[in-house]
Amino acid sequence: MNPEKDFSPLTPSIVRALNDKLYEKRKVAALEIEKLVREFVAQNSTAQIKHVIQILSQEFALSQHPHSRKGGLIGLAACSIALGKDSGLYLKELIEPVLTCFNDADSRLRYYACEALYNIVKVARGSVLPHFKVLFDGLSKLAADPDPNVKSGSELLDRLLKDIVTESNNFDLVSFIPLLRERIYSNNQYARQFIISWILVLESVPDINLLDYLPEILDGLFQILGDNSKEIRKMCEVALGEFLKEIKKNPSSVKFAEMANILVIHCQASDDLIQLTAMCWMREFIQLAGRVMLPYSSGILTAVLPCLSYDDRKKSILVAEAVLPPSLPSQMSISTWQKGGRRGSPISNANLTERIQVTLNLDGIVQVLDCHLHDSTIGMMTRIAVLKWLYHLYIKTPRKMFRHTDSLFPILLKTLSDESDEVILKDLEVLAEIASSPAGQTEGQGAPDGPSLRPGQLELHIPLTSSLLLLPGTKGMECSPSTPTMNSYFYKFMINLLKRFSSERKLLELRGAFIIRQLCLLLNAENIFHSMADILLREEDLKFASTMVHTLNTILLTSSELFQLRNQLKDLKTAESRNLFCCLYRSWCHNPVTTVSLCFLTQNYKHAYDLIQKFGDLEVTVDFLIEVDKLVQLIECPIFTYLRLQLLDVKNNPYLIKALYGLLMLLPQSNAFQLLSHRLQCVPNPELLQTADGPKASLTSKKTSVTTPAIDYTELLQHFEKVQSKHLQVRHQRANRGENLDRRTVF
């Protein structure tokens, strides 16, 4: 500093003291400056006051010499004290040089700058608010200062500024928000703490509505929530909690749509606390905003669905999502959204009362659900939730959903191989809804090679052999002529289900009966058996056809779900029941023993006897005898109680007894042989078994006299022989090729 330069009205002694390295001398100079400025205030000498401030700023506070800068800072503070309530007139000139010193390399200078600004702000109070932006900017930098003294000084200044803002009615929030938005992304621990503390203060001021600007800072808040410091995380939790309380109290002023995607992003965070908090917010948003959240539903599901399969370590997040996907169809359903949220508390603000048409992004939702079903790593609960969603969408928006059926169908069929029974049950519900919905009649029309099917998706194509089932005048290849009119996807479902059983024999063995029984509960059992029998009639894999027929027959004869169908077949009183019997019979011929059991069920005892007579021409294997053994065991079950009671009426049921004796003759000396033999020994008056051949004898059975006019049993018997001949031919061909048939022929 040039000692010969004129610093008037500052005296040379004041100038020397301000430049001194000792704090005490600089303090004495500051007192002199304070006295001088008071005189100027009394004289109303504005020019002199400005001149003093300019000298202290330019020649001292902004000097290259550190001691001069220190002197300038204390001098500016002294000016502010002297000015008192008039300091507001000179705040820009007083504050700017002090804030410049906040960036000084010397920590002591930064501390003195804090001290000086504290004195300036303390005197000016509310007058500093127009300069709040630059003050906050400077403080946010000092909050992360490595020097503890500087940090301590900045905290004192910070508290003072907060008090001023709290007690003022003129805080410019609009100008402050951009700065807050910028600073909130700081990675520094102390800077984050500083930001959160300010948000908490502003949120507590009744006259400041920070909720309007929440979309601009919400993302930053969630990022701070993942800080390593427990204290900062707790502060951020409190801040977010306060905001959520305000949202619940004043939903009409909340910009839900602007924050939805922010929540979606953080619902997928790896940090448990961030994810849990975002889930809680999302739950409240859905309940409060209702239909406003519909456009974001695919993102919500992307975030929420994986959480359902969390283990015990993340149970808190699962609990937070209790009203989300596991129960989405009931508590976060489309219908709930369309009603505007909670019952009795619809949103009524200007943003929502306009009732802008908000539509469900169905394509996005289906894509998300489809993606999760294809992901083999997702947990059971997630798969169940996905299937619940699909079922719910097919119920609520069937026609729109059927546009996606061709793409969803393959993965729904594949899901039948899931390890979880509950997943399979939900999957069957979806497939049953697809197969039975009236919407499928219009959306699913057209031949398999039509525009509704994607290339390469063979699962929905009906085999060419099935075209034999079509009658003249039928439209496309959607249904069997002998099956009662159903949704166009029903027959496709049956074809593809059997195809899956054929390609996955383990699935048929372990879950086949379970799947078919559940389908009989969800759909019409008669239609299921009718259509499967039609399809199996043209099945080229005869071994599979035999296995499948055996499975269907076991279900028919033993499952409680098929009680009504069994009763329908037992009497064959109607044309429909006789038609069903003939349809089943033709496919049941793939397995001789099941064909006999079907005749027992329908009380066609003479025809059963005629079939058993043909068994002598068949290749008798161990497997064949095992099936006969099982049939004998089945005859002893409650289902065939009526058959056993008919043994008392020897006169009217001679062919029943003959058929049972025929089975007895087929069996080797085994437990089944003993069981059936003992049963037949209970038949009264064995001498009455003598029957005469001829038309009269064929009518002695009450059953045959009823059904003969409608059923051509001769033709059925010929069909049986034809099918068995084909089976024998195929076995011989395979044997000639050296294939292991595992026939285990009994000699």
VEXBAVEX-762229 format. One line per 10 residues: number of its first residue (from 0); for each residue x, y, z of C-alpha. Coordinates in steps of 0.1 Angstrom, whole numbers, plus 5000, padded with zeros to 4 digits. Example, Ala and Ser with C-alpha at 12.3 -4.5 7.8 and 13.67 -1.06 7.14 Angstrom:
0 = 5123:4955:5078 | 5137:4989:5071 .
//
This chain:
0 = 5000:5000:5000 | 5013:5034:4991 | 5019:5054:5024 | 5018:5087:5006 | 4983:5081:4991 | 4955:5102:5004 | 4929:5082:5024 | 4910:5110:5038 | 4886:5113:5056 | 4905:5084:5072 .
10 = 4934:5098:5093 | 4969:5085:5088 | 4968:5069:5123 | 4936:5050:5114 | 4953:5039:5081 | 4984:5027:5100 | 4963:5008:5126 | 4942:4991:5099 | 4974:4978:5083 | 4989:4966:5115 .
20 = 4994:4929:5121 | 4980:4931:5156 | 4943:4925:5160 | 4941:4950:5190 | 4954:4979:5169 | 4931:4971:5141 | 4902:4970:5166 | 4912:5005:5179 | 4911:5017:5143 | 4877:5002:5138 .
30 = 4864:5021:5168 | 4877:5053:5153 | 4860:5046:5120 | 4828:5039:5139 | 4830:5073:5156 | 4839:5090:5123 | 4809:5074:5104 | 4785:5084:5132 | 4795:5120:5127 | 4788:5117:5090 .
40 = 4754:5102:5098 | 4746:5130:5121 | 4757:5155:5094 | 4737:5135:5068 | 4769:5134:5047 | 4760:5105:5024 | 4789:5112:5001 | 4815:5110:5029 | 4800:5077:5041 | 4802:5062:5007 .
50 = 4837:5074:5003 | 4848:5058:5036 | 4832:5025:5026 | 4848:5026:4992 | 4883:5032:5007 | 4878:5003:5032 | 4866:4981:5004 | 4890:4989:4975 | 4922:4999:4994 | 4919:4975:5023 .
60 = 4894:4945:5020 | 4905:4938:4984 | 4941:4946:4990 | 4969:4922:4982 | 4983:4925:5017 | 4967:4901:5042 | 4968:4925:5072 | 4953:4953:5051 | 4924:4929:5042 | 4919:4921:5078 .
70 = 4918:4958:5086 | 4893:4964:5058 | 4870:4937:5071 | 4868:4951:5106 | 4865:4986:5092 | 4835:4977:5071 | 4819:4960:5101 | 4825:4992:5121 | 4808:5012:5094 | 4777:4990:5095 .
80 = 4775:4994:5133 | 4778:5031:5130 | 4751:5033:5104 | 4726:5013:5124 | 4692:5012:5107 | 4706:5032:5078 | 4731:5004:5069 | 4704:4991:5046 | 4712:5019:5022 | 4748:5008:5018 .
90 = 4745:4970:5021 | 4756:4962:4986 | 4789:4981:4991 | 4794:4966:5026 | 4786:4930:5017 | 4804:4924:4984 | 4840:4929:4995 | 4833:4908:5026 | 4819:4879:5005 | 4850:4882:4983 .
100 = 4871:4874:5013 | 4852:4842:5018 | 4873:4827:4991 | 4906:4838:5006 | 4933:4811:5009 | 4941:4823:5045 | 4917:4805:5069 | 4920:4834:5094 | 4909:4859:5068 | 4879:4837:5060 .
110 = 4871:4837:5097 | 4874:4875:5100 | 4851:4878:5069 | 4825:4857:5087 | 4828:4879:5118 | 4825:4910:5097 | 4795:4898:5078 | 4778:4887:5111 | 4781:4922:5124 | 4768:4937:5092 .
120 = 4738:4913:5091 | 4731:4917:5128 | 4727:4954:5123 | 4708:4954:5090 | 4684:4925:5099 | 4656:4923:5074 | 4673:4948:5051 | 4697:4920:5040 | 4669:4899:5025 | 4672:4915:4990 .
130 = 4708:4903:4991 | 4699:4868:5005 | 4709:4850:4973 | 4746:4861:4975 | 4747:4856:5013 | 4733:4821:5010 | 4758:4813:4982 | 4787:4824:5003 | 4775:4806:5034 | 4770:4773:5015 .
140 = 4807:4774:5006 | 4818:4781:5041 | 4796:4753:5054 | 4821:4729:5039 | 4852:4748:5050 | 4879:4725:5064 | 4889:4749:5091 | 4869:4744:5123 | 4870:4780:5133 | 4857:4792:5100 .
150 = 4830:4765:5102 | 4820:4777:5136 | 4819:4813:5125 | 4798:4804:5095 | 4773:4785:5117 | 4768:4816:5139 | 4761:4837:5108 | 4739:4809:5094 | 4717:4809:5125 | 4714:4846:5125 .
160 = 4703:4846:5088 | 4678:4819:5096 | 4663:4839:5124 | 4659:4869:5101 | 4642:4848:5074 | 4619:4832:5099 | 4606:4865:5113 | 4603:4882:5079 | 4573:4883:5056 | 4593:4895:5026 .
170 = 4614:4864:5018 | 4619:4860:4980 | 4614:4822:4976 | 4612:4824:4938 | 4648:4837:4935 | 4661:4814:4962 | 4648:4781:4946 | 4673:4780:4917 | 4701:4784:4941 | 4687:4757:4964 .
180 = 4682:4734:4934 | 4719:4739:4924 | 4734:4734:4958 | 4713:4704:4968 | 4733:4681:4945 | 4765:4688:4964 | 4784:4656:4975 | 4800:4674:5005 | 4787:4661:5038 | 4786:4696:5054 .
190 = 4771:4713:5024 | 4743:4687:5024 | 4737:4693:5061 | 4736:4730:5055 | 4710:4726:5027 | 4688:4703:5047 | 4689:4727:5077 | 4677:4755:5054 | 4649:4734:5039 | 4637:4725:5074 .
200 = 4637:4762:5084 | 4618:4773:5053 | 4593:4745:5057 | 4586:4755:5092 | 4577:4791:5082 | 4539:4794:5078 | 4541:4822:5053 | 4565:4803:5030 | 4550:4776:5008 | 4579:4755:4998 .
210 = 4555:4727:4987 | 4550:4745:4954 | 4586:4741:4946 | 4590:4706:4959 | 4593:4690:4924 | 4625:4710:4919 | 4643:4697:4950 | 4627:4663:4956 | 4653:4644:4936 | 4681:4661:4954 .
220 = 4665:4653:4988 | 4663:4616:4979 | 4700:4617:4969 | 4709:4633:5002 | 4689:4606:5020 | 4716:4581:5009 | 4744:4600:5026 | 4769:4580:5047 | 4763:4602:5078 | 4735:4589:5100 .
230 = 4728:4625:5112 | 4723:4638:5077 | 4701:4609:5068 | 4680:4615:5098 | 4677:4652:5090 | 4667:4644:5055 | 4641:4619:5067 | 4626:4646:5089 | 4625:4670:5060 | 4608:4645:5037 .
240 = 4584:4635:5065 | 4574:4671:5069 | 4568:4675:5032 | 4547:4643:5032 | 4526:4657:5061 | 4520:4688:5041 | 4510:4668:5010 | 4484:4649:5030 | 4470:4681:5045 | 4470:4701:5012 .
250 = 4467:4676:4983 | 4451:4703:4962 | 4483:4722:4959 | 4505:4693:4951 | 4521:4688:4917 | 4518:4650:4918 | 4525:4645:4881 | 4557:4664:4882 | 4571:4643:4910 | 4558:4608:4899 .
260 = 4589:4599:4878 | 4612:4611:4905 | 4596:4586:4929 | 4597:4559:4902 | 4635:4563:4899 | 4641:4562:4936 | 4618:4533:4942 | 4644:4513:4923 | 4674:4526:4944 | 4698:4501:4958 .
270 = 4698:4520:4992 | 4671:4505:5014 | 4662:4538:5031 | 4658:4556:4998 | 4637:4528:4984 | 4615:4525:5015 | 4609:4562:5016 | 4601:4564:4979 | 4577:4535:4983 | 4558:4553:5011 .
280 = 4556:4584:4990 | 4544:4565:4960 | 4517:4548:4981 | 4504:4582:4993 | 4505:4597:4958 | 4484:4568:4944 | 4459:4571:4972 | 4457:4609:4970 | 4461:4616:4933 | 4443:4586:4919 .
290 = 4439:4588:4881 | 4466:4614:4878 | 4491:4586:4884 | 4478:4564:4856 | 4503:4576:4829 | 4531:4565:4852 | 4518:4531:4860 | 4543:4512:4840 | 4572:4529:4857 | 4555:4523:4891 .
300 = 4552:4486:4884 | 4588:4484:4872 | 4599:4498:4905 | 4575:4480:4928 | 4572:4445:4915 | 4607:4433:4923 | 4603:4445:4959 | 4576:4419:4965 | 4601:4391:4965 | 4625:4406:4990 .
310 = 4637:4384:5018 | 4634:4391:5056 | 4663:4416:5055 | 4641:4440:5034 | 4608:4433:5051 | 4604:4469:5059 | 4602:4478:5022 | 4577:4450:5017 | 4556:4463:5045 | 4557:4498:5030 .
320 = 4543:4483:4998 | 4514:4465:5014 | 4490:4484:4993 | 4509:4480:4961 | 4514:4450:4938 | 4504:4420:4960 | 4470:4437:4964 | 4471:4460:4935 | 4440:4447:4918 | 4420:4456:4949 .
330 = 4437:4486:4964 | 4455:4502:4936 | 4432:4492:4909 | 4424:4510:4877 | 4388:4516:4890 | 4402:4532:4922 | 4424:4555:4901 | 4396:4565:4879 | 4375:4575:4909 | 4402:4601:4918 .
340 = 4419:4584:4947 | 4406:4577:4982 | 4369:4574:4987 | 4356:4607:5000 | 4388:4626:4994 | 4392:4633:4957 | 4417:4659:4946 | 4399:4692:4938 | 4427:4715:4929 | 4429:4733:4896 .
350 = 4454:4708:4882 | 4430:4680:4887 | 4395:4694:4886 | 4399:4701:4850 | 4396:4664:4846 | 4419:4662:4817 | 4415:4628:4800 | 4441:4607:4817 | 4445:4573:4800 | 4462:4542:4812 .
360 = 4495:4534:4794 | 4484:4499:4787 | 4511:4491:4762 | 4538:4501:4787 | 4522:4482:4816 | 4519:4450:4795 | 4555:4454:4784 | 4567:4456:4820 | 4545:4426:4831 | 4557:4406:4802 .
370 = 4593:4414:4809 | 4590:4403:4845 | 4574:4371:4835 | 4603:4363:4812 | 4628:4371:4840 | 4636:4337:4855 | 4654:4354:4885 | 4623:4371:4899 | 4608:4357:4931 | 4575:4339:4935 .
380 = 4556:4368:4950 | 4566:4391:4921 | 4553:4365:4896 | 4521:4362:4915 | 4517:4400:4915 | 4524:4401:4877 | 4497:4375:4871 | 4472:4393:4894 | 4478:4424:4873 | 4473:4407:4840 .
390 = 4441:4391:4853 | 4429:4425:4866 | 4436:4442:4833 | 4418:4415:4814 | 4388:4420:4837 | 4388:4458:4835 | 4400:4465:4799 | 4393:4432:4781 | 4392:4445:4745 | 4424:4465:4748 .
400 = 4441:4436:4765 | 4432:4411:4738 | 4454:4431:4715 | 4483:4419:4735 | 4472:4383:4739 | 4492:4369:4711 | 4524:4382:4726 | 4515:4372:4762 | 4501:4337:4754 | 4535:4319:4750 .
410 = 4549:4331:4783 | 4516:4324:4801 | 4518:4288:4788 | 4554:4286:4798 | 4546:4298:4833 | 4525:4266:4838 | 4559:4249:4844 | 4565:4271:4874 | 4577:4254:4906 | 4550:4272:4927 .
420 = 4515:4259:4928 | 4502:4294:4937 | 4519:4309:4906 | 4503:4282:4884 | 4469:4289:4900 | 4471:4326:4891 | 4484:4317:4857 | 4455:4295:4851 | 4431:4322:4862 | 4446:4345:4835 .
430 = 4445:4319:4808 | 4409:4309:4818 | 4399:4346:4816 | 4415:4348:4781 | 4397:4317:4770 | 4363:4327:4783 | 4361:4364:4779 | 4335:4376:4754 | 4361:4401:4741 | 4380:4372:4727 .
440 = 4352:4366:4702 | 4360:4398:4684 | 4396:4405:4691 | 4408:4370:4685 | 4391:4363:4652 | 4410:4353:4621 | 4431:4324:4609 | 4463:4316:4627 | 4484:4332:4599 | 4464:4364:4600 .
450 = 4478:4398:4611 | 4469:4393:4647 | 4497:4367:4651 | 4534:4375:4652 | 4558:4355:4631 | 4574:4327:4649 | 4549:4324:4676 | 4538:4289:4669 | 4522:4284:4703 | 4490:4300:4689 .
460 = 4489:4281:4657 | 4464:4253:4654 | 4481:4222:4638 | 4471:4215:4603 | 4457:4181:4613 | 4431:4200:4633 | 4416:4214:4601 | 4399:4180:4598 | 4377:4191:4626 | 4362:4220:4608 .
470 = 4328:4217:4593 | 4317:4235:4562 | 4308:4270:4570 | 4330:4274:4601 | 4349:4306:4603 | 4387:4302:4605 | 4403:4275:4627 | 4393:4288:4661 | 4370:4262:4675 | 4360:4226:4673 .
480 = 4326:4219:4657 | 4317:4194:4683 | 4327:4218:4712 | 4299:4241:4724 | 4305:4277:4712 | 4333:4293:4732 | 4357:4322:4731 | 4379:4320:4700 | 4410:4315:4722 | 4396:4286:4741 .
490 = 4403:4259:4715 | 4437:4275:4709 | 4444:4272:4746 | 4435:4236:4747 | 4457:4228:4717 | 4487:4246:4731 | 4482:4231:4766 | 4482:4196:4751 | 4512:4205:4730 | 4530:4217:4761 .
500 = 4521:4184:4779 | 4535:4165:4749 | 4568:4184:4749 | 4572:4184:4787 | 4562:4149:4799 | 4574:4158:4833 | 4550:4186:4835 | 4522:4162:4826 | 4533:4137:4851 | 4538:4161:4880 .
510 = 4512:4188:4874 | 4490:4176:4846 | 4461:4165:4868 | 4464:4196:4890 | 4463:4219:4860 | 4433:4202:4843 | 4413:4200:4876 | 4418:4237:4882 | 4408:4245:4847 | 4376:4225:4852 .
520 = 4368:4248:4881 | 4376:4280:4862 | 4360:4269:4829 | 4333:4245:4818 | 4345:4210:4825 | 4325:4195:4796 | 4340:4219:4772 | 4375:4211:4784 | 4371:4173:4780 | 4352:4177:4748 .
530 = 4379:4199:4731 | 4408:4178:4744 | 4392:4146:4732 | 4387:4162:4697 | 4424:4173:4696 | 4437:4139:4708 | 4417:4121:4682 | 4441:4135:4656 | 4472:4133:4677 | 4501:4118:4658 .
540 = 4521:4108:4688 | 4501:4078:4698 | 4521:4071:4730 | 4514:4106:4742 | 4477:4103:4732 | 4475:4071:4753 | 4492:4087:4783 | 4470:4118:4780 | 4438:4099:4777 | 4448:4079:4808 .
550 = 4454:4111:4827 | 4421:4126:4816 | 4402:4094:4825 | 4417:4093:4859 | 4407:4129:4865 | 4372:4122:4852 | 4367:4092:4875 | 4383:4104:4907 | 4382:4142:4909 | 4356:4160:4930 .
560 = 4356:4188:4905 | 4342:4165:4879 | 4312:4152:4900 | 4286:4170:4878 | 4302:4158:4846 | 4303:4122:4859 | 4266:4124:4867 | 4258:4137:4833 | 4277:4108:4817 | 4263:4082:4841 .
570 = 4228:4083:4826 | 4233:4096:4790 | 4197:4108:4791 | 4202:4138:4768 | 4215:4142:4733 | 4243:4164:4746 | 4255:4138:4771 | 4254:4111:4744 | 4274:4133:4720 | 4300:4139:4748 .
580 = 4302:4102:4754 | 4309:4094:4717 | 4334:4122:4715 | 4353:4109:4746 | 4350:4073:4735 | 4367:4079:4702 | 4398:4094:4719 | 4397:4071:4748 | 4402:4043:4723 | 4439:4052:4724 .
590 = 4439:4034:4757 | 4419:4001:4759 | 4415:4000:4796 | 4404:4036:4799 | 4378:4029:4772 | 4364:4001:4793 | 4363:4023:4824 | 4344:4049:4804 | 4318:4023:4795 | 4315:4013:4832 .
600 = 4310:4050:4841 | 4283:4054:4815 | 4267:4020:4823 | 4274:4007:4788 | 4281:3972:4802 | 4274:3952:4771 | 4298:3973:4751 | 4324:3970:4779 | 4320:3933:4776 | 4324:3935:4738 .
610 = 4355:3955:4742 | 4371:3931:4767 | 4364:3903:4742 | 4386:3922:4718 | 4414:3923:4743 | 4425:3889:4733 | 4437:3903:4700 | 4458:3930:4717 | 4494:3928:4727 | 4493:3922:4765 .
620 = 4521:3939:4783 | 4530:3945:4819 | 4518:3981:4816 | 4485:3969:4802 | 4480:3946:4831 | 4489:3973:4856 | 4462:3995:4841 | 4437:3966:4845 | 4449:3963:4881 | 4442:4000:4887 .
630 = 4408:3997:4871 | 4399:3969:4895 | 4411:3991:4924 | 4390:4019:4910 | 4359:3997:4909 | 4362:3994:4947 | 4362:4032:4952 | 4331:4052:4962 | 4327:4065:4927 | 4316:4031:4914 .
640 = 4293:4024:4944 | 4263:4023:4920 | 4281:3998:4898 | 4287:3974:4927 | 4251:3978:4938 | 4239:3968:4903 | 4256:3935:4909 | 4227:3926:4931 | 4204:3928:4900 | 4219:3899:4881 .
650 = 4190:3895:4858 | 4191:3931:4844 | 4229:3934:4844 | 4244:3902:4830 | 4269:3920:4808 | 4283:3939:4838 | 4291:3907:4855 | 4304:3892:4823 | 4327:3923:4818 | 4340:3919:4853 .
660 = 4347:3883:4848 | 4364:3892:4816 | 4388:3915:4836 | 4393:3887:4861 | 4404:3864:4833 | 4428:3890:4820 | 4446:3893:4854 | 4473:3870:4866 | 4470:3856:4901 | 4476:3888:4919 .
670 = 4461:3910:4947 | 4438:3926:4921 | 4427:3892:4910 | 4419:3882:4945 | 4401:3915:4951 | 4378:3912:4920 | 4373:3875:4926 | 4361:3881:4961 | 4338:3908:4948 | 4323:3885:4922 .
680 = 4318:3858:4948 | 4294:3881:4965 | 4271:3882:4935 | 4239:3863:4944 | 4225:3834:4924 | 4254:3827:4900 | 4233:3803:4880 | 4213:3833:4867 | 4244:3843:4847 | 4231:3821:4819 .
690 = 4220:3845:4791 | 4207:3839:4756 | 4222:3856:4726 | 4200:3877:4704 | 4181:3909:4702 | 4163:3903:4734 | 4195:3897:4754 | 4210:3929:4741 | 4181:3948:4755 | 4182:3932:4790 .
700 = 4204:3960:4802 | 4183:3990:4812 | 4212:4011:4801 | 4215:3998:4766 | 4178:4000:4759 | 4179:4037:4767 | 4210:4046:4746 | 4209:4022:4717 | 4187:4044:4695 | 4212:4073:4697 .
710 = 4246:4055:4697 | 4259:4032:4671 | 4280:4008:4692 | 4290:3987:4663 | 4306:4017:4647 | 4323:4026:4680 | 4337:3991:4683 | 4350:3993:4648 | 4367:4026:4656 | 4383:4010:4687 .
720 = 4397:3982:4666 | 4410:4007:4640 | 4428:4027:4666 | 4443:3997:4683 | 4455:3984:4650 | 4472:4017:4644 | 4489:4016:4678 | 4501:3981:4671 | 4515:3991:4637 | 4534:4021:4652 .
730 = 4549:3999:4679 | 4561:3974:4654 | 4576:4002:4633 | 4594:4015:4663 | 4606:3980:4672 | 4619:3975:4637 | 4639:4007:4641 | 4654:3993:4672 | 4637:4017:4696 | 4633:4006:4732 .
740 = 4595:4004:4737 | 4597:3991:4773 | 4568:3968:4764 | 4577:3941:4789 | 4554:3916:4771 | 4540:3889:4793 | 4540:3853:4779 .
//
